[in-house]
Amino acid sequence: METGFVNYLRQLLEEDPPHGRLDRAALELATLGTPDLEPEPFLDQLNEMASQLADRMRNFNDGRDFVETAQRYLFGELGFHGNQQDFFDPGNSFLNQVLERRTGIPITLSVMYMEIARRLAMPVFGIGLPRHFIIQFDDGNYSTYIDPYNGGRTITVQECFALAGAKVADPILLRRASKKQIAMRMVQNLRGVYLRRRDWARAVDTLDLLLLGAPELSGLLKQRGLLHMELRRFQAARRDLERYLTMEPEAADREEIRKQVRAIHAWLAKVN
């Protein structure tokens, strides 16, 4: 994937810098939908939203006031909400479209909230529950979990486990996600959308990104190779599938993959 500005997303996926910019990384991901996207207007919009939120707060040292004011402003006054009508719309994964349409999926609404909070030096953290993404406010005095997809409401620990579909209340589910983990999850969500739509080319773009963050995951390599075959990109398919066989010499599907590789060699021999 090529973009016209700095590779913040690539940096997050490869290095996971502690001060990486989720807003810029998310807007870079959005170039999959809008290749000529200019990030600055949307960064300015986040700045303005943070400023407006600050104007509405009574006490910057009161975490509860911040959380309650953010809910009233972002989800009440501005009307941000989860897109329950078309959850699998790719635009739900693009921060620019979330800001324009004021709807999205849990993780993009959470990233929006986190980035507004960061501008106000408010301690908000991502929590990657299974099946659902939420955030946590915790300043050492006041702590609560927040569900941006469902109106920015505060939720209990028990509700967090329920959202995760957990049969056992395992505290490990509430671990804070790193910025790399958040970026990877955003890309994984988008990959799922493109696979669902049979948009193989854009699915390959997401797999390129996922493999930057997790080059050791051979399954991603195999999936990309098979999608390259669907796109008749046979050289690229051969590279990925041969690499997969090298990484997984005892794979249960090795004979099927070898058959695919032999077919690619035969096809390439005919055209050369």
N, C-alpha and C positions, 0 to 999 in steps of 0.2 A: 504494500500500500504506500503510495506516495502522497505527500501533503505539501502545501506551500509554506508551512511554518515549522518551527522547532519540534522535534519529535518528543514531546513530553510524555506521550503514551508509551512509546518505545522505551524511554528512560525508566518509567515506572515499572514496566513489565520486566525489564532486564536487570535493573539495579535496586528497585524499591527504595529510593532515597527518602529519608524521614520527612523532608520538607518538599516532596514532590507536589505538583499542582494537580489536584483532581479535576478542577474546573477546566483547565487547558487540555488535560488528557481526554476528558469526556468530549470536549469540542473537537479534538482531533479525531476521535472515534467517529464522530458525526460526519466527517468528510466521506465516509463510506456511502452516506445518503446524499450528501451535497458536496461534491468534490471541490468546488471553488469557495467553500464556506470561509468567511472572514470571522475570526473569533471575537474581535474587539467589541462589536456592538453588544454581544451577549455577556462579555465580562463587565462592560459598563452597566448592563441591566442588573447583574448581580450586585455590583457596587451600589447602585441606586436602591435596590431592595434592602440591602443592609443598612443604608443610611435612613431609609424610611422606617425600618424596624427600630433602629436606635432612637429615632425621634418619638416613638410611641412608648418606649420603656420608661419606667419610673425610677428604677434603681439598678445600675449596672452590677452591683454586688449581690443582687438577689437572683439566684438561679431560677427559682420558681417563677419570678416575674418575667424573666426572659422566655421560658418555655411557654407560659400562658400567652404572652404577647405575640410570640412567633406563631402560635396556633391561630390566634384571632386575625393576625395580619395576613399570613401566607395562605391559610386554608379557609379563612372566613372572608376577609376583605378582598383578597386577590383571587380566591376561588380555586386554588390548586387542589387536584383530587386524582385518585387512581383511575386509570382508564379501564373500567370494567366492561365497557361495550366492545372494545377491540384490543384485548390484552396483547395480542401477537402482532400488532402493527409495529414495523421497524422503527417508526418515529418515536415510539415510547422509550427507545434506548438512546435517542439522540438529545443531548441536553439543549441544543438550540430549539428543537421542536417542542420539548417539554416547556421551555420558557415561553414560547409563542402560543402554544395551545393550552397551557396550564393543566396538562394532564400527562400521566406517564405511569411507569411501573415502579414497584417499591424502591429499586436501587437508584434510579435516576432522580426520583423525588428526594431520596435520602441524600444523594450527592449535592443536589441543589441546597438543601437545608444545611448540610455540613459546611458548604462553601460560604454561605451567608453567615453562619456562625463563626467561621474562621476569620472573616473580615472584622468581626466584632470581638475577637479574642475570647470567644465562648467555647468551653470544652465539650465538644460533641463528637462522638465516636461511632463508626459503623459497626453493626453487629450482623454477621452473615448467617442468620438462621437457615437451616434447611427449609426450602419452599418459600421463604419470605425474608426480606431484608428490612431491618429496622435500625434505629439509632439510639444512642444513650447520651443523655446529658449527665455530667458528673464533675462538679467543681470541688468535691471534697466535703461540702456541707449539704448540698442537695443533689440527689441522684434520682433519675427516672428513665424509663424506656419510652420511646416515642415511635409511633407508627405513621410515617408520612403518607403511606398509601391510603390509609383510612382516616383522613382528616387531620393528621398531625396530633391525634389524641395520645395521652399518656396511657401506658399499659403496665400491668403488673408482671412480675416474674412468671407467675402461673400462666398468664395470657401469652407470654413469649413462648413458653413451652407448648402451649396449645397451637399457636401459629406454626410452630415447627413440626407439629404432628408427633411430638415426642411422647412415648409411653412412659418414659422414666424422666424425672426432672434432673437432667444432667447439667451441672453448671458449665461444663466445657462448651456447651452450645452457645453460651453468652460471651464467649471470648471476643475481644475487639479485633476487628479485621484490619490488617495492614493496608496501606494504599495499593500495594501490588495486588493483594487479594481482592480488593474492591474492583480494580481495573480488570483483573482476570474474570471476575464474575460478570461484569458488564459485557465483556466480549463473548463469554460463554452464552449469555442470554441471547445476544444478537446472532450468534451462530445457530442456536436452536430455531430462531425465527426464520432465518434464511433457509435452513434445511427443510423446515415445515413448508416453505413457499417454493421449494425446489429451485431456489436461486443459487445454483452451484457456484457461479463466479464470485458472488459476494460471500458465500460460505467459505470459499477458499481464502478470501481476504481475512476473514476472522481467524481461520486456522493458522495463517501466517503469523498473526499477532499472538495467538495462544502458544505457538511453538517458540516464540521469542521468550515468553515467560516460563515455559515448561518444556524445554527441548528433550527432556528425558522421557516424556510421555509418548511411547511408541504408538499408542492407539490413535493419537492425533495425526501422527505421520501417515499411518495407514489410511485414515479417513481422507486426508488431503490427497493422497495418491489415487484413491478410488474416485474422488471428485474430479481430479485432473483427467482421468480416463473418460468420465462423462462429458467433459469439455473437449475431448480429443487433443489434450495436451500430453502427448504420449511420452515425450522425453522427460517432462517433469514427473509424470506418473511413474515411469521406470525408476527414476532417482529415489522417489519417496518409498516405493514398495521394496526396492532392493535394500534401502537403508532400514526399513522395518524388519526385513528378514535377518539382517545383520544384528539388529538390536534384540530380536526375539527368535533365536534359532529353534527354539522348542515350542513355538506358538501353535496352538491347536489348529489354526487355520493356515498353517504354513504351506500345505500342498495346494490349497486353493489360490493363495497369493502367488506361489511359484508358477502356477498355471497362467495367471494373469500376466506375470512378467514375461513368460515365454511367448504369449500372444502378442505382447507389445514388441518384443524383439522381432518376431516374424513380420509384423506390420511395418516396422521401421526398415527391415531388410528389403521389403518390396518397394518402398518409396525412395530408397537411396541408390 
